[in-house]
Amino acid sequence: MIVSALLTSVGINLGLFLLYVVLYSVLRKQPHNLKIYSPRLLADGKLSAEGGFAIDSLLPSPGWVRAAWAVSEDDLLASCGLDAVVFIRIFVFCLKVFSVAGAIGIFILLPINYLGDQLRDTDFSDIPNKSIDLFSISNVKDGSNRLWIHFSAAYLITGVVCYLLYSEYKFIYHKRLDLFHTSGPQPQHFTILVRGIPIEDGSSINDIVHRFFMEYHPSTYLSHIVVHRTSKLRTLITDAEKLYGRLTHLKSRSHTSENLRRSGFLGFGKKVDVVGDYSKKLEDAEENLRIAQSGVSQAGEEVPAAFVSFKSRYGAATVAHIQQSINPTLWVTEQAPDPHDVYWPFFSTSFMKRWISKLVVFVASVALIIVFLLLVTFVQGLTNLEQLEAFFPFLKSILTIAVVSQVITGYLPSLILQQLLSVVPPIMKLFSSMQGFIANSAVEKSACSKMLGFTIWNIFFANVLAGSVTSRIQIFFDPKNIPLVLAVVVPAQASFFIAYVVTSWASLSAELTRLFPLIGDWIGRHCSGSTDGVHVPSIPYHSAIPKILLFELLGLLYFLLAPLILPFLLVYFCLGYIIYRNQLLNVYLPKYETGGKFWPIVHNSTIFSLLLMQAIAIGIFALKKLPLASGLILPLPVLTLLFNEYCRKRFLPVFVAYPAESLIKKDREEQNDPEMNVFFNKLVTAYLDPALMPVRHPVTTNDQNTPLLSSA
Amino acid sequence: MIVSALLTSVGINLGLFLLYVVLYSVLRKQPHNLKIYSPRLLADGKLSAEGGFAIDSLLPSPGWVRAAWAVSEDDLLASCGLDAVVFIRIFVFCLKVFSVAGAIGIFILLPINYLGDQLRDTDFSDIPNKSIDLFSISNVKDGSNRLWIHFSAAYLITGVVCYLLYSEYKFIYHKRLDLFHTSGPQPQHFTILVRGIPIEDGSSINDIVHRFFMEYHPSTYLSHIVVHRTSKLRTLITDAEKLYGRLTHLKSRSHTSENLRRSGFLGFGKKVDVVGDYSKKLEDAEENLRIAQSGVSQAGEEVPAAFVSFKSRYGAATVAHIQQSINPTLWVTEQAPDPHDVYWPFFSTSFMKRWISKLVVFVASVALIIVFLLLVTFVQGLTNLEQLEAFFPFLKSILTIAVVSQVITGYLPSLILQQLLSVVPPIMKLFSSMQGFIANSAVEKSACSKMLGFTIWNIFFANVLAGSVTSRIQIFFDPKNIPLVLAVVVPAQASFFIAYVVTSWASLSAELTRLFPLIGDWIGRHCSGSTDGVHVPSIPYHSAIPKILLFELLGLLYFLLAPLILPFLLVYFCLGYIIYRNQLLNVYLPKYETGGKFWPIVHNSTIFSLLLMQAIAIGIFALKKLPLASGLILPLPVLTLLFNEYCRKRFLPVFVAYPAESLIKKDREEQNDPEMNVFFNKLVTAYLDPALMPVRHPVTTNDQNTPLLSSA
């Protein structure tokens, strides 16, 4: 790619980005779009969808940027939870890292690269037609002493990143503990989940659980709820909800048509019949459901799993952490998740089944990665005009036009890649949910790790390693040569990744404008006439975090090789910081609170990026005929791994379980609190399967938001 | 190696073995050798060293074999502990495995190999001059369908080994739990070790520990003992003990000279002076020691570590398993070892120091392996006569004699190897003791793992992989080709390993005759005239177990390749079974009881052997041009790993910690036992550093055995 192609790409994407932002700042002010752009505030009752038309609502304004910027971290914590803060801290962390890296890269490494004369005739004119490679390390002369500056930069950036990682980990570790210390009593801290309850003839699981805990933990045991197999019930509930949705829709239409549109599609008399019809059906469905519920909760269908609650946090923690049974596959305990966070469909799996499904999911994930690789191979071909012409000979005439060819090489491949990528997170989430996790948060955390592996492999490795699927995998069977191979292929793809970063600006703004929900809502309103009420989404961490971490990986790798990428990355992180703050405050409602458990993933991924950077540095100094530098880089990965190991020991345990000190302190604080009795009374039923709760579909109500919100 | 050379080697070793055994059966009956061959019984008072000379004590007799055979496993458990039973079960397990493997190998695989015609002209005469390779898989024709029998054998033996592993693991798991359930209250179950106690100004560690446990665990906390830095004290004690040893020696000599030998080296008058001199010195030393002890126990020199005892097993276990402090590097808890098993010198190491020393030890172990590799390379050269002649040209004329060359190729290399190997276990134990383990048993367990790695690498890999150190290591950087490379080189070394197994018979009998202690005792008695009292050794599991596991590895690998090794292995395991039973009953006194914690090492090593066998099978079928079989072996390692994973989940947790069910049951049984108060009173001082105990060196006593036994 030459400089002018890069500039074209920057131009297109900047234009698209600005277009989106202007669109957003206009659209967000339209009252009927509030449920797209501020569903959270609307649901909280802080905004109302009513309001007339005003001329200034058609003028773009940057007020939302100021609002997003102004919110303090404490406010963010209060309104969105620690997970959101951690998410935003990823941007802050990357901004800090790449400010330092950018300063070194642009003001020191880039000039040195450009002044090298490995690749070019030494004239400074006509920069637009120069290859971007002139700004990369490839242009430094082999064996030049200037490479020692790159060498120092590798050490410097590793030091900076490790220091920032440490302080960030420490910060989140303290936040996590603070959150625990300041929060009131929460069911998940008093409750554990027991699986693998041994079934005895003649006793119900209910009795077995009661007997076991009364025998071994009589002083702390409070109550328990045995889990039931409720998949059938859930189907019935979904059916009832569908009926209810259709009914409220019909009613609202009759309501609107009375007020606004006198002529509906249906006559008035007929409409009443339809409503009555649906009311009847709904009543039948609910009756069926009630019968089924009482059947399930009284008789069999018990699953050998139970939520067991204790009188103190420490009591629950001891039972969760000590192996209970002589047979370690029975009475398997773990800390329970938040009651809202429980992933109910998981419960049908036994110890062996969960274990096998883990294996199946692993194989399926690998298969997905390989299938995707074939797609990426094709997309990658688009960057080569010659290959493209070979594929589609009829394009030959069009491709000779300069602009078209620049658009295609600079923009199209990354666009296709990004679209393909958007299909993967739901699949990965599905895989994770099959693994037997007990909480939605655990499913998303696992999906996040899977997506990270997928992203790094399929976006990074698949693009830098040329050739067929097998030839790509083969370099990992030859570990000795990995640094050398990477040092050859990674710099070669610098221009692709610069283009990829630039394209991502537009995708960030697409996050802002929420085009798909907007179009969906528009179609809903204008075609079927339905106004579905406010749907408040939760932020999909499992697809958002790996994306950011990929950019961090790219930044760290190309810092040494092609520092030209850094300013574009800085722009990305700045935009992301503002946009996601805005979205977290206005759009997303947190579905769960893991207390910052996503940070260890970020930490590990950053360590991986550093190690890869160092491996490539070893390779590149060897290639550049400076073997001494190549050898002297070797202590760096060792030090990085030691640093990582220290962080694992120093911070990670608190992200796995709370320490006894905190648990006992909290227990003691509340010992004489009269409100604890109220809490314990609630705790007894906190983990009741929602499918077994009485159904409340008030047929007479007109409030359409409540049921949807409560199920969100 | 040809068959006749093998037979020579068998002859030599069988002869040596029988010689040793005859020697043993005579020597063991001499009264003055009782302290070499039955020190345990002597120390227990079951035998006395007195007794006259009888003529039949000069005749060899096999009575000891019958005695060793007759002892039941329960008796062995009662007298030697579970670790000894586990040790003997390794032999039993190997005997079971190789009975099956031997039957298949000798009666099915060996004839098939011999009837193949890849290597030879088909005549059945002159077997002694045939190469051993004719009995190996190399002789089967490429692509022959007979290889499918080898293929089935690979599946069959994997199934047999896994079944036996499972039942063995289950057996030891039950034994371990039974031992716990039937044993009385033991200090280690009620006590934990806390390290990383935060130091505050103005408070002693004693106070800090007391305050912490009184605050967080008031209901279960019993007492604690802070650890002191006692290395100086230990030096003083050693000095005092040396003085005491010399004194008792002098006294015994005066005693003996009065009774038996009237003329000593020294006159009577002078002798009294020496004794008085030493008594004076000893008294001074003990006085110094007492002053130093009171200084250490009262004032500073406290180490931020303490043994904390609890009122119940479950109380101790909860504290041990739950992270105590907000900072995970402080208040680090773990279950305490048996008071006799505490490795006192460890306590000077902090969290960071322990961590760094672990790293240093890892590097040192790897360095040791590499240094040793150079030695092995040399030894390996001895099997090639040509190479030997090149090294030592002057040997040329001797080497032409057939017997000499056969001895050298068949016997010498393995003898040198075994002698070199005997130096390594102490070094590995030293390394392990530097790692900061708190118990002797943990040090030996870690040394056992290290030795296993060392043995497998330096005896197996170093011998099969030819070439320089770097070229040997390089095959692990090319994992794809490992099966193929191994399939080429492993069969080629079959004769070396058969010779190695045969040589080991003699080394087993050396274990029986205990030549070094015998000679040491003989020199002591006849030259310096000292009779040092009975020294009861403990069995060095860390050097004995890896040796057996190496033979298991060889057996499993060569089962497919060269089944000729199997009968020799079976002989080895039979002899080992008898000899070690005898030694455990008569010689070794268990120093500690881990409750079978060595078994997981055996299990993992067997799984590794299976995987290696399967990898080589993949390679050999590929080499033999039967790619379908090579591919169909692939599910086997996957299944083996799954089996291993299942065992890890099913059995391993109990080897790490006892389950709550057992702990609480035991606690409850003893709740109203009046003897528990006595136990708790003892528990308070159970973990006092022996260096701080009052010194008892009764200058007037003549009983020489007591002090040495009590310190053993």
Interface residues (C-beta under 8 A of the other chain):
Chain A: L177 Y216 A317 T318 V319 H321 I322 Q323 Q324 S325 I326 N327 P328 T329 W331 F351 W355 L359 Q474 F477 D478 P479 K480 L642 E645 Y646 K649 R650 F651 L652 P653 V654 A657 P659 A660 E661 S662 I664
Chain B: L177 Y216 A317 T318 V319 H321 I322 Q323 Q324 S325 I326 N327 P328 T329 W331 W355 L359 Q474 F477 D478 P479 K480 L642 E645 Y646 K649 R650 F651 L652 P653 V654 A657 P659 A660 E661 S662 I664
